[in-house]
Amino acid sequence: MSIYDYSVLTPDGTDLDLKQYEGKVIMIVNTATGCGFTPQYEDLEQIYHDCHDKGLEIIDIPCNQFKGQAPGTDEEIHEFCTLTYHTEFPQMRKSDVNGEHALDLYTYLKGQRPFEGFGRGAKAFAMGVMLKRIDRNYKSNPDIKWNFTKFVIDRAGNVVARFEPTADMKDVRDCVEGLL
């Protein structure tokens, strides 16, 4: 299987076939509107604005699995993102990224790029402390740990990077630009 064998649902229930993005760089990110990392929408929109014409697509998949930080309907989430952060990249239907009802796409992504840690710094330390309370074995499974985990796929369809929400957005931008 490859990334192009998957699809995700748009808010209106239409299948978005990832095969249509073949030959492009793709970033897939699970998001939430009420998270401490929500301001990353601003960085994501700037990357999209600067790189879309060069071949970047961003696929936003809202997820309410992390402390209920993506409340509301798909329409309410979309309205918040477009009014607050002026997002223009496609936003999908709110979906699970872990567990029994996780999107098949996320099972694939996690298999390609498992969790490798949060990096260094205060945010990374705080995430580790918080997650230890929820799952003592969080380091040993590939699950998505929190909102704003980003997967970057190259033009050939290879999942080349996984960025945890604590990653510096400059590193995310550098990765994307390096693939364009």
MODELLER restraints for C-alpha pairs under 7 A, 6 or more apart:
rsr = mdl.restraints
at = mdl.atoms
rsr.add(forms.Gaussian(group=physical.xy_distance, feature=features.Distance(at['CA:2:A'], at['CA:157:A']), mean=6.85, stdev=0.5))
rsr.add(forms.Gaussian(group=physical.xy_distance, feature=features.Distance(at['CA:3:A'], at['CA:18:A']), mean=6.93, stdev=0.5))
rsr.add(forms.Gaussian(group=physical.xy_distance, feature=features.Distance(at['CA:3:A'], at['CA:157:A']), mean=5.96, stdev=0.5))
rsr.add(forms.Gaussian(group=physical.xy_distance, feature=features.Distance(at['CA:4:A'], at['CA:18:A']), mean=5.01, stdev=0.5))
rsr.add(forms.Gaussian(group=physical.xy_distance, feature=features.Distance(at['CA:4:A'], at['CA:19:A']), mean=4.33, stdev=0.5))
rsr.add(forms.Gaussian(group=physical.xy_distance, feature=features.Distance(at['CA:4:A'], at['CA:22:A']), mean=6.91, stdev=0.5))
rsr.add(forms.Gaussian(group=physical.xy_distance, feature=features.Distance(at['CA:5:A'], at['CA:19:A']), mean=6.76, stdev=0.5))
rsr.add(forms.Gaussian(group=physical.xy_distance, feature=features.Distance(at['CA:6:A'], at['CA:17:A']), mean=6.35, stdev=0.5))
rsr.add(forms.Gaussian(group=physical.xy_distance, feature=features.Distance(at['CA:6:A'], at['CA:18:A']), mean=5.89, stdev=0.5))
rsr.add(forms.Gaussian(group=physical.xy_distance, feature=features.Distance(at['CA:6:A'], at['CA:105:A']), mean=5.97, stdev=0.5))
rsr.add(forms.Gaussian(group=physical.xy_distance, feature=features.Distance(at['CA:7:A'], at['CA:15:A']), mean=6.04, stdev=0.5))
rsr.add(forms.Gaussian(group=physical.xy_distance, feature=features.Distance(at['CA:7:A'], at['CA:16:A']), mean=5.23, stdev=0.5))
rsr.add(forms.Gaussian(group=physical.xy_distance, feature=features.Distance(at['CA:7:A'], at['CA:17:A']), mean=4.28, stdev=0.5))
rsr.add(forms.Gaussian(group=physical.xy_distance, feature=features.Distance(at['CA:7:A'], at['CA:18:A']), mean=5.44, stdev=0.5))
rsr.add(forms.Gaussian(group=physical.xy_distance, feature=features.Distance(at['CA:8:A'], at['CA:15:A']), mean=5.65, stdev=0.5))
rsr.add(forms.Gaussian(group=physical.xy_distance, feature=features.Distance(at['CA:8:A'], at['CA:16:A']), mean=5.24, stdev=0.5))
rsr.add(forms.Gaussian(group=physical.xy_distance, feature=features.Distance(at['CA:8:A'], at['CA:17:A']), mean=6.78, stdev=0.5))
rsr.add(forms.Gaussian(group=physical.xy_distance, feature=features.Distance(at['CA:8:A'], at['CA:92:A']), mean=6.98, stdev=0.5))
rsr.add(forms.Gaussian(group=physical.xy_distance, feature=features.Distance(at['CA:9:A'], at['CA:15:A']), mean=4.70, stdev=0.5))
rsr.add(forms.Gaussian(group=physical.xy_distance, feature=features.Distance(at['CA:9:A'], at['CA:16:A']), mean=5.90, stdev=0.5))
rsr.add(forms.Gaussian(group=physical.xy_distance, feature=features.Distance(at['CA:9:A'], at['CA:92:A']), mean=5.88, stdev=0.5))
rsr.add(forms.Gaussian(group=physical.xy_distance, feature=features.Distance(at['CA:9:A'], at['CA:93:A']), mean=5.61, stdev=0.5))
rsr.add(forms.Gaussian(group=physical.xy_distance, feature=features.Distance(at['CA:10:A'], at['CA:16:A']), mean=6.53, stdev=0.5))
rsr.add(forms.Gaussian(group=physical.xy_distance, feature=features.Distance(at['CA:10:A'], at['CA:91:A']), mean=6.93, stdev=0.5))
rsr.add(forms.Gaussian(group=physical.xy_distance, feature=features.Distance(at['CA:10:A'], at['CA:92:A']), mean=4.31, stdev=0.5))
rsr.add(forms.Gaussian(group=physical.xy_distance, feature=features.Distance(at['CA:10:A'], at['CA:93:A']), mean=5.00, stdev=0.5))
rsr.add(forms.Gaussian(group=physical.xy_distance, feature=features.Distance(at['CA:11:A'], at['CA:74:A']), mean=5.94, stdev=0.5))
rsr.add(forms.Gaussian(group=physical.xy_distance, feature=features.Distance(at['CA:11:A'], at['CA:92:A']), mean=5.58, stdev=0.5))
rsr.add(forms.Gaussian(group=physical.xy_distance, feature=features.Distance(at['CA:11:A'], at['CA:93:A']), mean=4.32, stdev=0.5))
rsr.add(forms.Gaussian(group=physical.xy_distance, feature=features.Distance(at['CA:22:A'], at['CA:155:A']), mean=6.76, stdev=0.5))
rsr.add(forms.Gaussian(group=physical.xy_distance, feature=features.Distance(at['CA:22:A'], at['CA:157:A']), mean=6.99, stdev=0.5))
rsr.add(forms.Gaussian(group=physical.xy_distance, feature=features.Distance(at['CA:23:A'], at['CA:155:A']), mean=4.41, stdev=0.5))
rsr.add(forms.Gaussian(group=physical.xy_distance, feature=features.Distance(at['CA:23:A'], at['CA:156:A']), mean=6.12, stdev=0.5))
rsr.add(forms.Gaussian(group=physical.xy_distance, feature=features.Distance(at['CA:24:A'], at['CA:55:A']), mean=5.10, stdev=0.5))
rsr.add(forms.Gaussian(group=physical.xy_distance, feature=features.Distance(at['CA:24:A'], at['CA:56:A']), mean=5.90, stdev=0.5))
rsr.add(forms.Gaussian(group=physical.xy_distance, feature=features.Distance(at['CA:24:A'], at['CA:57:A']), mean=6.96, stdev=0.5))
rsr.add(forms.Gaussian(group=physical.xy_distance, feature=features.Distance(at['CA:24:A'], at['CA:154:A']), mean=6.95, stdev=0.5))
rsr.add(forms.Gaussian(group=physical.xy_distance, feature=features.Distance(at['CA:24:A'], at['CA:155:A']), mean=4.67, stdev=0.5))
rsr.add(forms.Gaussian(group=physical.xy_distance, feature=features.Distance(at['CA:25:A'], at['CA:55:A']), mean=6.04, stdev=0.5))
rsr.add(forms.Gaussian(group=physical.xy_distance, feature=features.Distance(at['CA:25:A'], at['CA:56:A']), mean=4.79, stdev=0.5))
rsr.add(forms.Gaussian(group=physical.xy_distance, feature=features.Distance(at['CA:25:A'], at['CA:57:A']), mean=6.26, stdev=0.5))
rsr.add(forms.Gaussian(group=physical.xy_distance, feature=features.Distance(at['CA:25:A'], at['CA:153:A']), mean=5.64, stdev=0.5))
rsr.add(forms.Gaussian(group=physical.xy_distance, feature=features.Distance(at['CA:25:A'], at['CA:154:A']), mean=4.82, stdev=0.5))
rsr.add(forms.Gaussian(group=physical.xy_distance, feature=features.Distance(at['CA:25:A'], at['CA:155:A']), mean=4.98, stdev=0.5))
rsr.add(forms.Gaussian(group=physical.xy_distance, feature=features.Distance(at['CA:25:A'], at['CA:179:A']), mean=6.89, stdev=0.5))
rsr.add(forms.Gaussian(group=physical.xy_distance, feature=features.Distance(at['CA:25:A'], at['CA:180:A']), mean=6.89, stdev=0.5))
rsr.add(forms.Gaussian(group=physical.xy_distance, feature=features.Distance(at['CA:26:A'], at['CA:56:A']), mean=5.76, stdev=0.5))
rsr.add(forms.Gaussian(group=physical.xy_distance, feature=features.Distance(at['CA:26:A'], at['CA:57:A']), mean=4.82, stdev=0.5))
rsr.add(forms.Gaussian(group=physical.xy_distance, feature=features.Distance(at['CA:26:A'], at['CA:58:A']), mean=5.75, stdev=0.5))
rsr.add(forms.Gaussian(group=physical.xy_distance, feature=features.Distance(at['CA:26:A'], at['CA:152:A']), mean=5.76, stdev=0.5))
rsr.add(forms.Gaussian(group=physical.xy_distance, feature=features.Distance(at['CA:26:A'], at['CA:153:A']), mean=5.01, stdev=0.5))
rsr.add(forms.Gaussian(group=physical.xy_distance, feature=features.Distance(at['CA:26:A'], at['CA:154:A']), mean=6.72, stdev=0.5))
rsr.add(forms.Gaussian(group=physical.xy_distance, feature=features.Distance(at['CA:27:A'], at['CA:57:A']), mean=6.31, stdev=0.5))
rsr.add(forms.Gaussian(group=physical.xy_distance, feature=features.Distance(at['CA:27:A'], at['CA:58:A']), mean=4.71, stdev=0.5))
rsr.add(forms.Gaussian(group=physical.xy_distance, feature=features.Distance(at['CA:27:A'], at['CA:59:A']), mean=6.21, stdev=0.5))
rsr.add(forms.Gaussian(group=physical.xy_distance, feature=features.Distance(at['CA:27:A'], at['CA:150:A']), mean=6.50, stdev=0.5))
rsr.add(forms.Gaussian(group=physical.xy_distance, feature=features.Distance(at['CA:27:A'], at['CA:151:A']), mean=5.52, stdev=0.5))
rsr.add(forms.Gaussian(group=physical.xy_distance, feature=features.Distance(at['CA:27:A'], at['CA:152:A']), mean=4.51, stdev=0.5))
rsr.add(forms.Gaussian(group=physical.xy_distance, feature=features.Distance(at['CA:27:A'], at['CA:153:A']), mean=6.29, stdev=0.5))
rsr.add(forms.Gaussian(group=physical.xy_distance, feature=features.Distance(at['CA:28:A'], at['CA:58:A']), mean=5.88, stdev=0.5))
rsr.add(forms.Gaussian(group=physical.xy_distance, feature=features.Distance(at['CA:28:A'], at['CA:59:A']), mean=4.81, stdev=0.5))
rsr.add(forms.Gaussian(group=physical.xy_distance, feature=features.Distance(at['CA:28:A'], at['CA:60:A']), mean=6.20, stdev=0.5))
rsr.add(forms.Gaussian(group=physical.xy_distance, feature=features.Distance(at['CA:28:A'], at['CA:150:A']), mean=5.67, stdev=0.5))
rsr.add(forms.Gaussian(group=physical.xy_distance, feature=features.Distance(at['CA:28:A'], at['CA:151:A']), mean=5.20, stdev=0.5))
rsr.add(forms.Gaussian(group=physical.xy_distance, feature=features.Distance(at['CA:28:A'], at['CA:152:A']), mean=6.60, stdev=0.5))
rsr.add(forms.Gaussian(group=physical.xy_distance, feature=features.Distance(at['CA:29:A'], at['CA:59:A']), mean=6.37, stdev=0.5))
rsr.add(forms.Gaussian(group=physical.xy_distance, feature=features.Distance(at['CA:29:A'], at['CA:60:A']), mean=5.28, stdev=0.5))
rsr.add(forms.Gaussian(group=physical.xy_distance, feature=features.Distance(at['CA:29:A'], at['CA:61:A']), mean=6.08, stdev=0.5))
rsr.add(forms.Gaussian(group=physical.xy_distance, feature=features.Distance(at['CA:29:A'], at['CA:148:A']), mean=5.72, stdev=0.5))
rsr.add(forms.Gaussian(group=physical.xy_distance, feature=features.Distance(at['CA:29:A'], at['CA:149:A']), mean=5.63, stdev=0.5))
rsr.add(forms.Gaussian(group=physical.xy_distance, feature=features.Distance(at['CA:29:A'], at['CA:150:A']), mean=4.48, stdev=0.5))
rsr.add(forms.Gaussian(group=physical.xy_distance, feature=features.Distance(at['CA:29:A'], at['CA:151:A']), mean=6.47, stdev=0.5))
rsr.add(forms.Gaussian(group=physical.xy_distance, feature=features.Distance(at['CA:30:A'], at['CA:60:A']), mean=6.11, stdev=0.5))
rsr.add(forms.Gaussian(group=physical.xy_distance, feature=features.Distance(at['CA:30:A'], at['CA:61:A']), mean=4.71, stdev=0.5))
rsr.add(forms.Gaussian(group=physical.xy_distance, feature=features.Distance(at['CA:30:A'], at['CA:62:A']), mean=5.37, stdev=0.5))
rsr.add(forms.Gaussian(group=physical.xy_distance, feature=features.Distance(at['CA:30:A'], at['CA:63:A']), mean=5.97, stdev=0.5))
rsr.add(forms.Gaussian(group=physical.xy_distance, feature=features.Distance(at['CA:30:A'], at['CA:147:A']), mean=5.69, stdev=0.5))
rsr.add(forms.Gaussian(group=physical.xy_distance, feature=features.Distance(at['CA:30:A'], at['CA:148:A']), mean=5.18, stdev=0.5))
rsr.add(forms.Gaussian(group=physical.xy_distance, feature=features.Distance(at['CA:30:A'], at['CA:149:A']), mean=5.98, stdev=0.5))
rsr.add(forms.Gaussian(group=physical.xy_distance, feature=features.Distance(at['CA:31:A'], at['CA:60:A']), mean=6.61, stdev=0.5))
rsr.add(forms.Gaussian(group=physical.xy_distance, feature=features.Distance(at['CA:31:A'], at['CA:61:A']), mean=6.00, stdev=0.5))
rsr.add(forms.Gaussian(group=physical.xy_distance, feature=features.Distance(at['CA:31:A'], at['CA:62:A']), mean=4.51, stdev=0.5))
rsr.add(forms.Gaussian(group=physical.xy_distance, feature=features.Distance(at['CA:31:A'], at['CA:63:A']), mean=5.89, stdev=0.5))
rsr.add(forms.Gaussian(group=physical.xy_distance, feature=features.Distance(at['CA:31:A'], at['CA:147:A']), mean=5.16, stdev=0.5))
rsr.add(forms.Gaussian(group=physical.xy_distance, feature=features.Distance(at['CA:31:A'], at['CA:148:A']), mean=5.01, stdev=0.5))
rsr.add(forms.Gaussian(group=physical.xy_distance, feature=features.Distance(at['CA:32:A'], at['CA:38:A']), mean=6.34, stdev=0.5))
rsr.add(forms.Gaussian(group=physical.xy_distance, feature=features.Distance(at['CA:32:A'], at['CA:62:A']), mean=5.58, stdev=0.5))
rsr.add(forms.Gaussian(group=physical.xy_distance, feature=features.Distance(at['CA:32:A'], at['CA:63:A']), mean=6.09, stdev=0.5))
rsr.add(forms.Gaussian(group=physical.xy_distance, feature=features.Distance(at['CA:32:A'], at['CA:64:A']), mean=6.84, stdev=0.5))
rsr.add(forms.Gaussian(group=physical.xy_distance, feature=features.Distance(at['CA:32:A'], at['CA:69:A']), mean=5.53, stdev=0.5))
rsr.add(forms.Gaussian(group=physical.xy_distance, feature=features.Distance(at['CA:32:A'], at['CA:70:A']), mean=4.47, stdev=0.5))
rsr.add(forms.Gaussian(group=physical.xy_distance, feature=features.Distance(at['CA:32:A'], at['CA:147:A']), mean=6.10, stdev=0.5))
rsr.add(forms.Gaussian(group=physical.xy_distance, feature=features.Distance(at['CA:33:A'], at['CA:69:A']), mean=6.30, stdev=0.5))
rsr.add(forms.Gaussian(group=physical.xy_distance, feature=features.Distance(at['CA:33:A'], at['CA:70:A']), mean=5.27, stdev=0.5))
rsr.add(forms.Gaussian(group=physical.xy_distance, feature=features.Distance(at['CA:33:A'], at['CA:77:A']), mean=6.83, stdev=0.5))
rsr.add(forms.Gaussian(group=physical.xy_distance, feature=features.Distance(at['CA:34:A'], at['CA:69:A']), mean=4.67, stdev=0.5))
rsr.add(forms.Gaussian(group=physical.xy_distance, feature=features.Distance(at['CA:34:A'], at['CA:70:A']), mean=6.04, stdev=0.5))
rsr.add(forms.Gaussian(group=physical.xy_distance, feature=features.Distance(at['CA:35:A'], at['CA:69:A']), mean=5.66, stdev=0.5))
rsr.add(forms.Gaussian(group=physical.xy_distance, feature=features.Distance(at['CA:37:A'], at['CA:148:A']), mean=6.81, stdev=0.5))
rsr.add(forms.Gaussian(group=physical.xy_distance, feature=features.Distance(at['CA:37:A'], at['CA:165:A']), mean=6.93, stdev=0.5))
rsr.add(forms.Gaussian(group=physical.xy_distance, feature=features.Distance(at['CA:41:A'], at['CA:85:A']), mean=6.26, stdev=0.5))
rsr.add(forms.Gaussian(group=physical.xy_distance, feature=features.Distance(at['CA:42:A'], at['CA:85:A']), mean=5.62, stdev=0.5))
rsr.add(forms.Gaussian(group=physical.xy_distance, feature=features.Distance(at['CA:43:A'], at['CA:169:A']), mean=6.91, stdev=0.5))
rsr.add(forms.Gaussian(group=physical.xy_distance, feature=features.Distance(at['CA:45:A'], at['CA:87:A']), mean=5.54, stdev=0.5))
rsr.add(forms.Gaussian(group=physical.xy_distance, feature=features.Distance(at['CA:47:A'], at['CA:173:A']), mean=6.51, stdev=0.5))
rsr.add(forms.Gaussian(group=physical.xy_distance, feature=features.Distance(at['CA:48:A'], at['CA:56:A']), mean=6.83, stdev=0.5))
rsr.add(forms.Gaussian(group=physical.xy_distance, feature=features.Distance(at['CA:48:A'], at['CA:58:A']), mean=6.87, stdev=0.5))
rsr.add(forms.Gaussian(group=physical.xy_distance, feature=features.Distance(at['CA:54:A'], at['CA:180:A']), mean=6.53, stdev=0.5))
rsr.add(forms.Gaussian(group=physical.xy_distance, feature=features.Distance(at['CA:55:A'], at['CA:180:A']), mean=6.68, stdev=0.5))
rsr.add(forms.Gaussian(group=physical.xy_distance, feature=features.Distance(at['CA:58:A'], at['CA:89:A']), mean=5.82, stdev=0.5))
rsr.add(forms.Gaussian(group=physical.xy_distance, feature=features.Distance(at['CA:58:A'], at['CA:90:A']), mean=6.82, stdev=0.5))
rsr.add(forms.Gaussian(group=physical.xy_distance, feature=features.Distance(at['CA:59:A'], at['CA:89:A']), mean=6.73, stdev=0.5))
rsr.add(forms.Gaussian(group=physical.xy_distance, feature=features.Distance(at['CA:59:A'], at['CA:90:A']), mean=5.59, stdev=0.5))
rsr.add(forms.Gaussian(group=physical.xy_distance, feature=features.Distance(at['CA:59:A'], at['CA:91:A']), mean=6.14, stdev=0.5))
rsr.add(forms.Gaussian(group=physical.xy_distance, feature=features.Distance(at['CA:60:A'], at['CA:90:A']), mean=6.20, stdev=0.5))
rsr.add(forms.Gaussian(group=physical.xy_distance, feature=features.Distance(at['CA:60:A'], at['CA:91:A']), mean=4.58, stdev=0.5))
rsr.add(forms.Gaussian(group=physical.xy_distance, feature=features.Distance(at['CA:60:A'], at['CA:92:A']), mean=5.95, stdev=0.5))
rsr.add(forms.Gaussian(group=physical.xy_distance, feature=features.Distance(at['CA:61:A'], at['CA:91:A']), mean=6.07, stdev=0.5))
rsr.add(forms.Gaussian(group=physical.xy_distance, feature=features.Distance(at['CA:61:A'], at['CA:92:A']), mean=5.07, stdev=0.5))
rsr.add(forms.Gaussian(group=physical.xy_distance, feature=features.Distance(at['CA:61:A'], at['CA:93:A']), mean=6.52, stdev=0.5))
rsr.add(forms.Gaussian(group=physical.xy_distance, feature=features.Distance(at['CA:61:A'], at['CA:94:A']), mean=6.06, stdev=0.5))
rsr.add(forms.Gaussian(group=physical.xy_distance, feature=features.Distance(at['CA:61:A'], at['CA:95:A']), mean=6.71, stdev=0.5))
rsr.add(forms.Gaussian(group=physical.xy_distance, feature=features.Distance(at['CA:62:A'], at['CA:70:A']), mean=6.70, stdev=0.5))
rsr.add(forms.Gaussian(group=physical.xy_distance, feature=features.Distance(at['CA:62:A'], at['CA:92:A']), mean=6.96, stdev=0.5))
rsr.add(forms.Gaussian(group=physical.xy_distance, feature=features.Distance(at['CA:62:A'], at['CA:93:A']), mean=6.82, stdev=0.5))
rsr.add(forms.Gaussian(group=physical.xy_distance, feature=features.Distance(at['CA:62:A'], at['CA:94:A']), mean=4.59, stdev=0.5))
rsr.add(forms.Gaussian(group=physical.xy_distance, feature=features.Distance(at['CA:62:A'], at['CA:95:A']), mean=6.37, stdev=0.5))
rsr.add(forms.Gaussian(group=physical.xy_distance, feature=features.Distance(at['CA:63:A'], at['CA:70:A']), mean=6.02, stdev=0.5))
rsr.add(forms.Gaussian(group=physical.xy_distance, feature=features.Distance(at['CA:63:A'], at['CA:94:A']), mean=5.33, stdev=0.5))
rsr.add(forms.Gaussian(group=physical.xy_distance, feature=features.Distance(at['CA:63:A'], at['CA:95:A']), mean=5.25, stdev=0.5))
rsr.add(forms.Gaussian(group=physical.xy_distance, feature=features.Distance(at['CA:63:A'], at['CA:96:A']), mean=5.77, stdev=0.5))
rsr.add(forms.Gaussian(group=physical.xy_distance, feature=features.Distance(at['CA:64:A'], at['CA:70:A']), mean=4.56, stdev=0.5))
rsr.add(forms.Gaussian(group=physical.xy_distance, feature=features.Distance(at['CA:64:A'], at['CA:71:A']), mean=6.54, stdev=0.5))
rsr.add(forms.Gaussian(group=physical.xy_distance, feature=features.Distance(at['CA:65:A'], at['CA:96:A']), mean=6.54, stdev=0.5))
rsr.add(forms.Gaussian(group=physical.xy_distance, feature=features.Distance(at['CA:66:A'], at['CA:146:A']), mean=6.11, stdev=0.5))
rsr.add(forms.Gaussian(group=physical.xy_distance, feature=features.Distance(at['CA:66:A'], at['CA:147:A']), mean=6.82, stdev=0.5))
rsr.add(forms.Gaussian(group=physical.xy_distance, feature=features.Distance(at['CA:74:A'], at['CA:93:A']), mean=6.09, stdev=0.5))
rsr.add(forms.Gaussian(group=physical.xy_distance, feature=features.Distance(at['CA:74:A'], at['CA:94:A']), mean=6.28, stdev=0.5))
rsr.add(forms.Gaussian(group=physical.xy_distance, feature=features.Distance(at['CA:81:A'], at['CA:87:A']), mean=5.88, stdev=0.5))
rsr.add(forms.Gaussian(group=physical.xy_distance, feature=features.Distance(at['CA:95:A'], at['CA:103:A']), mean=6.96, stdev=0.5))
rsr.add(forms.Gaussian(group=physical.xy_distance, feature=features.Distance(at['CA:96:A'], at['CA:102:A']), mean=4.54, stdev=0.5))
rsr.add(forms.Gaussian(group=physical.xy_distance, feature=features.Distance(at['CA:96:A'], at['CA:103:A']), mean=6.17, stdev=0.5))
rsr.add(forms.Gaussian(group=physical.xy_distance, feature=features.Distance(at['CA:97:A'], at['CA:103:A']), mean=5.83, stdev=0.5))
rsr.add(forms.Gaussian(group=physical.xy_distance, feature=features.Distance(at['CA:97:A'], at['CA:106:A']), mean=5.63, stdev=0.5))
rsr.add(forms.Gaussian(group=physical.xy_distance, feature=features.Distance(at['CA:97:A'], at['CA:144:A']), mean=6.79, stdev=0.5))
rsr.add(forms.Gaussian(group=physical.xy_distance, feature=features.Distance(at['CA:98:A'], at['CA:143:A']), mean=6.15, stdev=0.5))
rsr.add(forms.Gaussian(group=physical.xy_distance, feature=features.Distance(at['CA:98:A'], at['CA:144:A']), mean=6.57, stdev=0.5))
rsr.add(forms.Gaussian(group=physical.xy_distance, feature=features.Distance(at['CA:110:A'], at['CA:142:A']), mean=5.59, stdev=0.5))
rsr.add(forms.Gaussian(group=physical.xy_distance, feature=features.Distance(at['CA:110:A'], at['CA:143:A']), mean=6.54, stdev=0.5))
rsr.add(forms.Gaussian(group=physical.xy_distance, feature=features.Distance(at['CA:112:A'], at['CA:159:A']), mean=6.38, stdev=0.5))
rsr.add(forms.Gaussian(group=physical.xy_distance, feature=features.Distance(at['CA:113:A'], at['CA:161:A']), mean=6.84, stdev=0.5))
rsr.add(forms.Gaussian(group=physical.xy_distance, feature=features.Distance(at['CA:113:A'], at['CA:162:A']), mean=6.07, stdev=0.5))
rsr.add(forms.Gaussian(group=physical.xy_distance, feature=features.Distance(at['CA:114:A'], at['CA:142:A']), mean=4.28, stdev=0.5))
rsr.add(forms.Gaussian(group=physical.xy_distance, feature=features.Distance(at['CA:115:A'], at['CA:141:A']), mean=6.88, stdev=0.5))
rsr.add(forms.Gaussian(group=physical.xy_distance, feature=features.Distance(at['CA:115:A'], at['CA:142:A']), mean=4.83, stdev=0.5))
rsr.add(forms.Gaussian(group=physical.xy_distance, feature=features.Distance(at['CA:115:A'], at['CA:143:A']), mean=6.90, stdev=0.5))
rsr.add(forms.Gaussian(group=physical.xy_distance, feature=features.Distance(at['CA:117:A'], at['CA:139:A']), mean=6.95, stdev=0.5))
rsr.add(forms.Gaussian(group=physical.xy_distance, feature=features.Distance(at['CA:118:A'], at['CA:124:A']), mean=4.96, stdev=0.5))
rsr.add(forms.Gaussian(group=physical.xy_distance, feature=features.Distance(at['CA:118:A'], at['CA:164:A']), mean=6.11, stdev=0.5))
rsr.add(forms.Gaussian(group=physical.xy_distance, feature=features.Distance(at['CA:118:A'], at['CA:166:A']), mean=6.13, stdev=0.5))
rsr.add(forms.Gaussian(group=physical.xy_distance, feature=features.Distance(at['CA:123:A'], at['CA:166:A']), mean=6.02, stdev=0.5))
rsr.add(forms.Gaussian(group=physical.xy_distance, feature=features.Distance(at['CA:124:A'], at['CA:166:A']), mean=5.83, stdev=0.5))
rsr.add(forms.Gaussian(group=physical.xy_distance, feature=features.Distance(at['CA:131:A'], at['CA:138:A']), mean=6.79, stdev=0.5))
rsr.add(forms.Gaussian(group=physical.xy_distance, feature=features.Distance(at['CA:132:A'], at['CA:138:A']), mean=6.84, stdev=0.5))
rsr.add(forms.Gaussian(group=physical.xy_distance, feature=features.Distance(at['CA:147:A'], at['CA:165:A']), mean=6.65, stdev=0.5))
rsr.add(forms.Gaussian(group=physical.xy_distance, feature=features.Distance(at['CA:148:A'], at['CA:164:A']), mean=7.00, stdev=0.5))
rsr.add(forms.Gaussian(group=physical.xy_distance, feature=features.Distance(at['CA:148:A'], at['CA:165:A']), mean=4.95, stdev=0.5))
rsr.add(forms.Gaussian(group=physical.xy_distance, feature=features.Distance(at['CA:149:A'], at['CA:163:A']), mean=5.73, stdev=0.5))
rsr.add(forms.Gaussian(group=physical.xy_distance, feature=features.Distance(at['CA:149:A'], at['CA:164:A']), mean=4.63, stdev=0.5))
rsr.add(forms.Gaussian(group=physical.xy_distance, feature=features.Distance(at['CA:149:A'], at['CA:165:A']), mean=5.08, stdev=0.5))
rsr.add(forms.Gaussian(group=physical.xy_distance, feature=features.Distance(at['CA:150:A'], at['CA:162:A']), mean=5.63, stdev=0.5))
rsr.add(forms.Gaussian(group=physical.xy_distance, feature=features.Distance(at['CA:150:A'], at['CA:163:A']), mean=4.96, stdev=0.5))
rsr.add(forms.Gaussian(group=physical.xy_distance, feature=features.Distance(at['CA:150:A'], at['CA:164:A']), mean=6.45, stdev=0.5))
rsr.add(forms.Gaussian(group=physical.xy_distance, feature=features.Distance(at['CA:151:A'], at['CA:159:A']), mean=6.87, stdev=0.5))
rsr.add(forms.Gaussian(group=physical.xy_distance, feature=features.Distance(at['CA:151:A'], at['CA:161:A']), mean=5.70, stdev=0.5))
rsr.add(forms.Gaussian(group=physical.xy_distance, feature=features.Distance(at['CA:151:A'], at['CA:162:A']), mean=4.55, stdev=0.5))
rsr.add(forms.Gaussian(group=physical.xy_distance, feature=features.Distance(at['CA:151:A'], at['CA:163:A']), mean=6.38, stdev=0.5))
rsr.add(forms.Gaussian(group=physical.xy_distance, feature=features.Distance(at['CA:152:A'], at['CA:159:A']), mean=5.88, stdev=0.5))
rsr.add(forms.Gaussian(group=physical.xy_distance, feature=features.Distance(at['CA:152:A'], at['CA:160:A']), mean=5.86, stdev=0.5))
rsr.add(forms.Gaussian(group=physical.xy_distance, feature=features.Distance(at['CA:152:A'], at['CA:161:A']), mean=5.18, stdev=0.5))
rsr.add(forms.Gaussian(group=physical.xy_distance, feature=features.Distance(at['CA:152:A'], at['CA:162:A']), mean=6.48, stdev=0.5))
rsr.add(forms.Gaussian(group=physical.xy_distance, feature=features.Distance(at['CA:153:A'], at['CA:159:A']), mean=4.34, stdev=0.5))
rsr.add(forms.Gaussian(group=physical.xy_distance, feature=features.Distance(at['CA:153:A'], at['CA:160:A']), mean=5.61, stdev=0.5))
rsr.add(forms.Gaussian(group=physical.xy_distance, feature=features.Distance(at['CA:154:A'], at['CA:160:A']), mean=6.52, stdev=0.5))
rsr.add(forms.Gaussian(group=physical.xy_distance, feature=features.Distance(at['CA:154:A'], at['CA:179:A']), mean=6.21, stdev=0.5))
